[in-house]
Amino acid sequence: MKPDFGTAGLSGLLAPVVDYTKAHCFEYCNECAKVCPTGAIGRLALEAKRNRAIGLAEVHRGKCIAWSDGQYCMVCHEFCPYLAIEAVERNGVNCPVVKPDMCRGCGACQVNCPA
């Protein structure tokens, strides 16, 4: 989490924004809600958190190694704790597709993606 510095407009200034450049939202952690000074991040028991979506992953096919280069990768599938990435075969290569009903938006796929 980090404060927003204007990407959401003036009304969203300093609002909490999820940043997956260094880590993802771990399914067994709810520390951000515990330390949020304004209560903007609601407190949830860990089991409730596991069932709450905070976003939805999206495969950028132009950047994805499997989709754009036709090379096996599927790192996103390997790291997804919610089993929300499935493989679809395209020209003999497994390519990732997000299962929206399973994805929680945790960012594990993004932070581990080599592309």
Chimera marker file (.cmm) of the C-alpha trace (Angstrom):
<marker_set name="trace">
<marker id="1" x="0.000" y="0.000" z="0.000" r="1" g="1" b="0" radius="0.5"/>
<marker id="2" x="1.090" y="3.516" z="-0.714" r="1" g="1" b="0" radius="0.5"/>
<marker id="3" x="-0.612" y="6.907" z="-0.816" r="1" g="1" b="0" radius="0.5"/>
<marker id="4" x="-2.027" y="8.066" z="-4.142" r="1" g="1" b="0" radius="0.5"/>
<marker id="5" x="-0.364" y="11.236" z="-5.370" r="1" g="1" b="0" radius="0.5"/>
<marker id="6" x="-3.002" y="12.466" z="-7.774" r="1" g="1" b="0" radius="0.5"/>
<marker id="7" x="-3.678" y="9.604" z="-10.200" r="1" g="1" b="0" radius="0.5"/>
<marker id="8" x="-7.288" y="9.451" z="-8.985" r="1" g="1" b="0" radius="0.5"/>
<marker id="9" x="-7.749" y="13.220" z="-9.037" r="1" g="1" b="0" radius="0.5"/>
<marker id="10" x="-7.795" y="15.685" z="-6.181" r="1" g="1" b="0" radius="0.5"/>
<marker id="11" x="-10.517" y="13.852" z="-4.255" r="1" g="1" b="0" radius="0.5"/>
<marker id="12" x="-8.363" y="10.711" z="-4.168" r="1" g="1" b="0" radius="0.5"/>
<marker id="13" x="-5.194" y="12.464" z="-3.051" r="1" g="1" b="0" radius="0.5"/>
<marker id="14" x="-3.335" y="10.361" z="-0.462" r="1" g="1" b="0" radius="0.5"/>
<marker id="15" x="-5.945" y="7.580" z="-0.607" r="1" g="1" b="0" radius="0.5"/>
<marker id="16" x="-4.413" y="4.109" z="-0.145" r="1" g="1" b="0" radius="0.5"/>
<marker id="17" x="-3.419" y="2.428" z="-3.406" r="1" g="1" b="0" radius="0.5"/>
<marker id="18" x="-2.201" y="-1.135" z="-3.762" r="1" g="1" b="0" radius="0.5"/>
<marker id="19" x="1.336" y="-1.275" z="-5.179" r="1" g="1" b="0" radius="0.5"/>
<marker id="20" x="2.485" y="-4.684" z="-6.433" r="1" g="1" b="0" radius="0.5"/>
<marker id="21" x="6.009" y="-3.686" z="-7.474" r="1" g="1" b="0" radius="0.5"/>
<marker id="22" x="7.634" y="-5.337" z="-4.440" r="1" g="1" b="0" radius="0.5"/>
<marker id="23" x="5.113" y="-7.790" z="-3.010" r="1" g="1" b="0" radius="0.5"/>
<marker id="24" x="1.560" y="-9.019" z="-3.300" r="1" g="1" b="0" radius="0.5"/>
<marker id="25" x="-1.316" y="-9.051" z="-0.832" r="1" g="1" b="0" radius="0.5"/>
<marker id="26" x="-0.707" y="-12.261" z="1.119" r="1" g="1" b="0" radius="0.5"/>
<marker id="27" x="-3.814" y="-14.324" z="1.780" r="1" g="1" b="0" radius="0.5"/>
<marker id="28" x="-2.737" y="-14.987" z="5.382" r="1" g="1" b="0" radius="0.5"/>
<marker id="29" x="-2.092" y="-11.332" z="6.307" r="1" g="1" b="0" radius="0.5"/>
<marker id="30" x="-4.411" y="-8.481" z="7.311" r="1" g="1" b="0" radius="0.5"/>
<marker id="31" x="-1.868" y="-6.094" z="8.844" r="1" g="1" b="0" radius="0.5"/>
<marker id="32" x="-2.723" y="-3.161" z="6.548" r="1" g="1" b="0" radius="0.5"/>
<marker id="33" x="-6.235" y="-3.040" z="7.997" r="1" g="1" b="0" radius="0.5"/>
<marker id="34" x="-4.842" y="-3.172" z="11.530" r="1" g="1" b="0" radius="0.5"/>
<marker id="35" x="-2.500" y="-0.213" z="11.018" r="1" g="1" b="0" radius="0.5"/>
<marker id="36" x="-4.651" y="1.969" z="8.742" r="1" g="1" b="0" radius="0.5"/>
<marker id="37" x="-4.892" y="5.289" z="10.635" r="1" g="1" b="0" radius="0.5"/>
<marker id="38" x="-8.235" y="6.329" z="9.122" r="1" g="1" b="0" radius="0.5"/>
<marker id="39" x="-10.087" y="3.025" z="9.018" r="1" g="1" b="0" radius="0.5"/>
<marker id="40" x="-10.346" y="3.275" z="5.222" r="1" g="1" b="0" radius="0.5"/>
<marker id="41" x="-9.244" y="-0.345" z="5.012" r="1" g="1" b="0" radius="0.5"/>
<marker id="42" x="-11.878" y="-2.378" z="6.791" r="1" g="1" b="0" radius="0.5"/>
<marker id="43" x="-10.846" y="-4.984" z="9.317" r="1" g="1" b="0" radius="0.5"/>
<marker id="44" x="-11.608" y="-8.507" z="8.196" r="1" g="1" b="0" radius="0.5"/>
<marker id="45" x="-10.883" y="-11.875" z="9.715" r="1" g="1" b="0" radius="0.5"/>
<marker id="46" x="-8.414" y="-13.792" z="7.564" r="1" g="1" b="0" radius="0.5"/>
<marker id="47" x="-11.052" y="-16.225" z="6.290" r="1" g="1" b="0" radius="0.5"/>
<marker id="48" x="-13.328" y="-13.347" z="5.273" r="1" g="1" b="0" radius="0.5"/>
<marker id="49" x="-10.394" y="-11.616" z="3.588" r="1" g="1" b="0" radius="0.5"/>
<marker id="50" x="-9.632" y="-14.715" z="1.507" r="1" g="1" b="0" radius="0.5"/>
<marker id="51" x="-13.140" y="-14.470" z="0.063" r="1" g="1" b="0" radius="0.5"/>
<marker id="52" x="-13.065" y="-10.707" z="-0.604" r="1" g="1" b="0" radius="0.5"/>
<marker id="53" x="-11.867" y="-9.448" z="-3.967" r="1" g="1" b="0" radius="0.5"/>
<marker id="54" x="-9.796" y="-6.260" z="-3.956" r="1" g="1" b="0" radius="0.5"/>
<marker id="55" x="-9.302" y="-6.234" z="-7.701" r="1" g="1" b="0" radius="0.5"/>
<marker id="56" x="-9.158" y="-8.421" z="-10.783" r="1" g="1" b="0" radius="0.5"/>
<marker id="57" x="-6.022" y="-9.565" z="-12.580" r="1" g="1" b="0" radius="0.5"/>
<marker id="58" x="-5.706" y="-8.944" z="-16.285" r="1" g="1" b="0" radius="0.5"/>
<marker id="59" x="-3.331" y="-10.658" z="-18.712" r="1" g="1" b="0" radius="0.5"/>
<marker id="60" x="-1.717" y="-8.133" z="-21.039" r="1" g="1" b="0" radius="0.5"/>
<marker id="61" x="-1.343" y="-10.359" z="-24.082" r="1" g="1" b="0" radius="0.5"/>
<marker id="62" x="1.061" y="-7.988" z="-25.816" r="1" g="1" b="0" radius="0.5"/>
<marker id="63" x="3.533" y="-8.309" z="-22.926" r="1" g="1" b="0" radius="0.5"/>
<marker id="64" x="2.837" y="-11.899" z="-21.823" r="1" g="1" b="0" radius="0.5"/>
<marker id="65" x="5.655" y="-14.256" z="-22.874" r="1" g="1" b="0" radius="0.5"/>
<marker id="66" x="3.244" y="-17.085" z="-23.700" r="1" g="1" b="0" radius="0.5"/>
<marker id="67" x="0.763" y="-14.954" z="-25.634" r="1" g="1" b="0" radius="0.5"/>
<marker id="68" x="3.188" y="-12.647" z="-27.454" r="1" g="1" b="0" radius="0.5"/>
<marker id="69" x="6.248" y="-14.858" z="-27.975" r="1" g="1" b="0" radius="0.5"/>
<marker id="70" x="4.666" y="-18.309" z="-28.045" r="1" g="1" b="0" radius="0.5"/>
<marker id="71" x="7.031" y="-19.516" z="-25.298" r="1" g="1" b="0" radius="0.5"/>
<marker id="72" x="6.035" y="-21.484" z="-22.222" r="1" g="1" b="0" radius="0.5"/>
<marker id="73" x="5.905" y="-19.448" z="-19.029" r="1" g="1" b="0" radius="0.5"/>
<marker id="74" x="2.799" y="-19.769" z="-16.791" r="1" g="1" b="0" radius="0.5"/>
<marker id="75" x="4.643" y="-18.278" z="-13.785" r="1" g="1" b="0" radius="0.5"/>
<marker id="76" x="1.417" y="-16.463" z="-12.901" r="1" g="1" b="0" radius="0.5"/>
<marker id="77" x="-0.371" y="-19.820" z="-12.653" r="1" g="1" b="0" radius="0.5"/>
<marker id="78" x="2.351" y="-21.257" z="-10.418" r="1" g="1" b="0" radius="0.5"/>
<marker id="79" x="2.212" y="-18.365" z="-7.933" r="1" g="1" b="0" radius="0.5"/>
<marker id="80" x="-1.552" y="-17.732" z="-7.744" r="1" g="1" b="0" radius="0.5"/>
<marker id="81" x="-2.736" y="-18.750" z="-4.248" r="1" g="1" b="0" radius="0.5"/>
<marker id="82" x="-6.376" y="-18.719" z="-5.384" r="1" g="1" b="0" radius="0.5"/>
<marker id="83" x="-5.965" y="-20.980" z="-8.457" r="1" g="1" b="0" radius="0.5"/>
<marker id="84" x="-7.416" y="-18.154" z="-10.534" r="1" g="1" b="0" radius="0.5"/>
<marker id="85" x="-5.160" y="-18.590" z="-13.568" r="1" g="1" b="0" radius="0.5"/>
<marker id="86" x="-5.983" y="-21.334" z="-16.032" r="1" g="1" b="0" radius="0.5"/>
<marker id="87" x="-4.112" y="-22.438" z="-19.123" r="1" g="1" b="0" radius="0.5"/>
<marker id="88" x="-5.583" y="-22.361" z="-22.591" r="1" g="1" b="0" radius="0.5"/>
<marker id="89" x="-3.659" y="-24.013" z="-25.387" r="1" g="1" b="0" radius="0.5"/>
<marker id="90" x="-2.693" y="-21.779" z="-28.304" r="1" g="1" b="0" radius="0.5"/>
<marker id="91" x="-0.432" y="-23.083" z="-31.070" r="1" g="1" b="0" radius="0.5"/>
<marker id="92" x="0.905" y="-25.797" z="-28.761" r="1" g="1" b="0" radius="0.5"/>
<marker id="93" x="1.720" y="-23.397" z="-25.898" r="1" g="1" b="0" radius="0.5"/>
<marker id="94" x="-0.223" y="-22.975" z="-22.660" r="1" g="1" b="0" radius="0.5"/>
<marker id="95" x="-1.307" y="-19.356" z="-22.257" r="1" g="1" b="0" radius="0.5"/>
<marker id="96" x="-2.726" y="-17.808" z="-19.057" r="1" g="1" b="0" radius="0.5"/>
<marker id="97" x="-6.337" y="-16.712" z="-18.704" r="1" g="1" b="0" radius="0.5"/>
<marker id="98" x="-7.811" y="-15.231" z="-15.514" r="1" g="1" b="0" radius="0.5"/>
<marker id="99" x="-10.849" y="-16.919" z="-13.953" r="1" g="1" b="0" radius="0.5"/>
<marker id="100" x="-12.757" y="-13.838" z="-12.681" r="1" g="1" b="0" radius="0.5"/>
<marker id="101" x="-14.838" y="-15.833" z="-10.201" r="1" g="1" b="0" radius="0.5"/>
<marker id="102" x="-11.664" y="-17.089" z="-8.482" r="1" g="1" b="0" radius="0.5"/>
<marker id="103" x="-9.405" y="-14.017" z="-8.692" r="1" g="1" b="0" radius="0.5"/>
<marker id="104" x="-9.095" y="-11.854" z="-5.584" r="1" g="1" b="0" radius="0.5"/>
<marker id="105" x="-6.776" y="-9.231" z="-7.093" r="1" g="1" b="0" radius="0.5"/>
<marker id="106" x="-3.933" y="-10.057" z="-4.719" r="1" g="1" b="0" radius="0.5"/>
<marker id="107" x="-1.199" y="-9.330" z="-7.279" r="1" g="1" b="0" radius="0.5"/>
<marker id="108" x="0.809" y="-12.549" z="-6.797" r="1" g="1" b="0" radius="0.5"/>
<marker id="109" x="0.700" y="-13.082" z="-10.554" r="1" g="1" b="0" radius="0.5"/>
<marker id="110" x="1.889" y="-9.550" z="-11.293" r="1" g="1" b="0" radius="0.5"/>
<marker id="111" x="4.760" y="-9.345" z="-8.845" r="1" g="1" b="0" radius="0.5"/>
<marker id="112" x="6.162" y="-12.702" z="-10.034" r="1" g="1" b="0" radius="0.5"/>
<marker id="113" x="5.646" y="-12.151" z="-13.770" r="1" g="1" b="0" radius="0.5"/>
<marker id="114" x="8.984" y="-12.103" z="-15.627" r="1" g="1" b="0" radius="0.5"/>
<marker id="115" x="7.642" y="-9.960" z="-18.489" r="1" g="1" b="0" radius="0.5"/>
<link id1="1" id2="2" r="1" g="1" b="0" radius="0.2"/>
<link id1="2" id2="3" r="1" g="1" b="0" radius="0.2"/>
<link id1="3" id2="4" r="1" g="1" b="0" radius="0.2"/>
<link id1="4" id2="5" r="1" g="1" b="0" radius="0.2"/>
<link id1="5" id2="6" r="1" g="1" b="0" radius="0.2"/>
<link id1="6" id2="7" r="1" g="1" b="0" radius="0.2"/>
<link id1="7" id2="8" r="1" g="1" b="0" radius="0.2"/>
<link id1="8" id2="9" r="1" g="1" b="0" radius="0.2"/>
<link id1="9" id2="10" r="1" g="1" b="0" radius="0.2"/>
<link id1="10" id2="11" r="1" g="1" b="0" radius="0.2"/>
<link id1="11" id2="12" r="1" g="1" b="0" radius="0.2"/>
<link id1="12" id2="13" r="1" g="1" b="0" radius="0.2"/>
<link id1="13" id2="14" r="1" g="1" b="0" radius="0.2"/>
<link id1="14" id2="15" r="1" g="1" b="0" radius="0.2"/>
<link id1="15" id2="16" r="1" g="1" b="0" radius="0.2"/>
<link id1="16" id2="17" r="1" g="1" b="0" radius="0.2"/>
<link id1="17" id2="18" r="1" g="1" b="0" radius="0.2"/>
<link id1="18" id2="19" r="1" g="1" b="0" radius="0.2"/>
<link id1="19" id2="20" r="1" g="1" b="0" radius="0.2"/>
<link id1="20" id2="21" r="1" g="1" b="0" radius="0.2"/>
<link id1="21" id2="22" r="1" g="1" b="0" radius="0.2"/>
<link id1="22" id2="23" r="1" g="1" b="0" radius="0.2"/>
<link id1="23" id2="24" r="1" g="1" b="0" radius="0.2"/>
<link id1="24" id2="25" r="1" g="1" b="0" radius="0.2"/>
<link id1="25" id2="26" r="1" g="1" b="0" radius="0.2"/>
<link id1="26" id2="27" r="1" g="1" b="0" radius="0.2"/>
<link id1="27" id2="28" r="1" g="1" b="0" radius="0.2"/>
<link id1="28" id2="29" r="1" g="1" b="0" radius="0.2"/>
<link id1="29" id2="30" r="1" g="1" b="0" radius="0.2"/>
<link id1="30" id2="31" r="1" g="1" b="0" radius="0.2"/>
<link id1="31" id2="32" r="1" g="1" b="0" radius="0.2"/>
<link id1="32" id2="33" r="1" g="1" b="0" radius="0.2"/>
<link id1="33" id2="34" r="1" g="1" b="0" radius="0.2"/>
<link id1="34" id2="35" r="1" g="1" b="0" radius="0.2"/>
<link id1="35" id2="36" r="1" g="1" b="0" radius="0.2"/>
<link id1="36" id2="37" r="1" g="1" b="0" radius="0.2"/>
<link id1="37" id2="38" r="1" g="1" b="0" radius="0.2"/>
<link id1="38" id2="39" r="1" g="1" b="0" radius="0.2"/>
<link id1="39" id2="40" r="1" g="1" b="0" radius="0.2"/>
<link id1="40" id2="41" r="1" g="1" b="0" radius="0.2"/>
<link id1="41" id2="42" r="1" g="1" b="0" radius="0.2"/>
<link id1="42" id2="43" r="1" g="1" b="0" radius="0.2"/>
<link id1="43" id2="44" r="1" g="1" b="0" radius="0.2"/>
<link id1="44" id2="45" r="1" g="1" b="0" radius="0.2"/>
<link id1="45" id2="46" r="1" g="1" b="0" radius="0.2"/>
<link id1="46" id2="47" r="1" g="1" b="0" radius="0.2"/>
<link id1="47" id2="48" r="1" g="1" b="0" radius="0.2"/>
<link id1="48" id2="49" r="1" g="1" b="0" radius="0.2"/>
<link id1="49" id2="50" r="1" g="1" b="0" radius="0.2"/>
<link id1="50" id2="51" r="1" g="1" b="0" radius="0.2"/>
<link id1="51" id2="52" r="1" g="1" b="0" radius="0.2"/>
<link id1="52" id2="53" r="1" g="1" b="0" radius="0.2"/>
<link id1="53" id2="54" r="1" g="1" b="0" radius="0.2"/>
<link id1="54" id2="55" r="1" g="1" b="0" radius="0.2"/>
<link id1="55" id2="56" r="1" g="1" b="0" radius="0.2"/>
<link id1="56" id2="57" r="1" g="1" b="0" radius="0.2"/>
<link id1="57" id2="58" r="1" g="1" b="0" radius="0.2"/>
<link id1="58" id2="59" r="1" g="1" b="0" radius="0.2"/>
<link id1="59" id2="60" r="1" g="1" b="0" radius="0.2"/>
<link id1="60" id2="61" r="1" g="1" b="0" radius="0.2"/>
<link id1="61" id2="62" r="1" g="1" b="0" radius="0.2"/>
<link id1="62" id2="63" r="1" g="1" b="0" radius="0.2"/>
<link id1="63" id2="64" r="1" g="1" b="0" radius="0.2"/>
<link id1="64" id2="65" r="1" g="1" b="0" radius="0.2"/>
<link id1="65" id2="66" r="1" g="1" b="0" radius="0.2"/>
<link id1="66" id2="67" r="1" g="1" b="0" radius="0.2"/>
<link id1="67" id2="68" r="1" g="1" b="0" radius="0.2"/>
<link id1="68" id2="69" r="1" g="1" b="0" radius="0.2"/>
<link id1="69" id2="70" r="1" g="1" b="0" radius="0.2"/>
<link id1="70" id2="71" r="1" g="1" b="0" radius="0.2"/>
<link id1="71" id2="72" r="1" g="1" b="0" radius="0.2"/>
<link id1="72" id2="73" r="1" g="1" b="0" radius="0.2"/>
<link id1="73" id2="74" r="1" g="1" b="0" radius="0.2"/>
<link id1="74" id2="75" r="1" g="1" b="0" radius="0.2"/>
<link id1="75" id2="76" r="1" g="1" b="0" radius="0.2"/>
<link id1="76" id2="77" r="1" g="1" b="0" radius="0.2"/>
<link id1="77" id2="78" r="1" g="1" b="0" radius="0.2"/>
<link id1="78" id2="79" r="1" g="1" b="0" radius="0.2"/>
<link id1="79" id2="80" r="1" g="1" b="0" radius="0.2"/>
<link id1="80" id2="81" r="1" g="1" b="0" radius="0.2"/>
<link id1="81" id2="82" r="1" g="1" b="0" radius="0.2"/>
<link id1="82" id2="83" r="1" g="1" b="0" radius="0.2"/>
<link id1="83" id2="84" r="1" g="1" b="0" radius="0.2"/>
<link id1="84" id2="85" r="1" g="1" b="0" radius="0.2"/>
<link id1="85" id2="86" r="1" g="1" b="0" radius="0.2"/>
<link id1="86" id2="87" r="1" g="1" b="0" radius="0.2"/>
<link id1="87" id2="88" r="1" g="1" b="0" radius="0.2"/>
<link id1="88" id2="89" r="1" g="1" b="0" radius="0.2"/>
<link id1="89" id2="90" r="1" g="1" b="0" radius="0.2"/>
<link id1="90" id2="91" r="1" g="1" b="0" radius="0.2"/>
<link id1="91" id2="92" r="1" g="1" b="0" radius="0.2"/>
<link id1="92" id2="93" r="1" g="1" b="0" radius="0.2"/>
<link id1="93" id2="94" r="1" g="1" b="0" radius="0.2"/>
<link id1="94" id2="95" r="1" g="1" b="0" radius="0.2"/>
<link id1="95" id2="96" r="1" g="1" b="0" radius="0.2"/>
<link id1="96" id2="97" r="1" g="1" b="0" radius="0.2"/>
<link id1="97" id2="98" r="1" g="1" b="0" radius="0.2"/>
<link id1="98" id2="99" r="1" g="1" b="0" radius="0.2"/>
<link id1="99" id2="100" r="1" g="1" b="0" radius="0.2"/>
<link id1="100" id2="101" r="1" g="1" b="0" radius="0.2"/>
<link id1="101" id2="102" r="1" g="1" b="0" radius="0.2"/>
<link id1="102" id2="103" r="1" g="1" b="0" radius="0.2"/>
<link id1="103" id2="104" r="1" g="1" b="0" radius="0.2"/>
<link id1="104" id2="105" r="1" g="1" b="0" radius="0.2"/>
<link id1="105" id2="106" r="1" g="1" b="0" radius="0.2"/>
<link id1="106" id2="107" r="1" g="1" b="0" radius="0.2"/>
<link id1="107" id2="108" r="1" g="1" b="0" radius="0.2"/>
<link id1="108" id2="109" r="1" g="1" b="0" radius="0.2"/>
<link id1="109" id2="110" r="1" g="1" b="0" radius="0.2"/>
<link id1="110" id2="111" r="1" g="1" b="0" radius="0.2"/>
<link id1="111" id2="112" r="1" g="1" b="0" radius="0.2"/>
<link id1="112" id2="113" r="1" g="1" b="0" radius="0.2"/>
<link id1="113" id2="114" r="1" g="1" b="0" radius="0.2"/>
<link id1="114" id2="115" r="1" g="1" b="0" radius="0.2"/>
</marker_set>
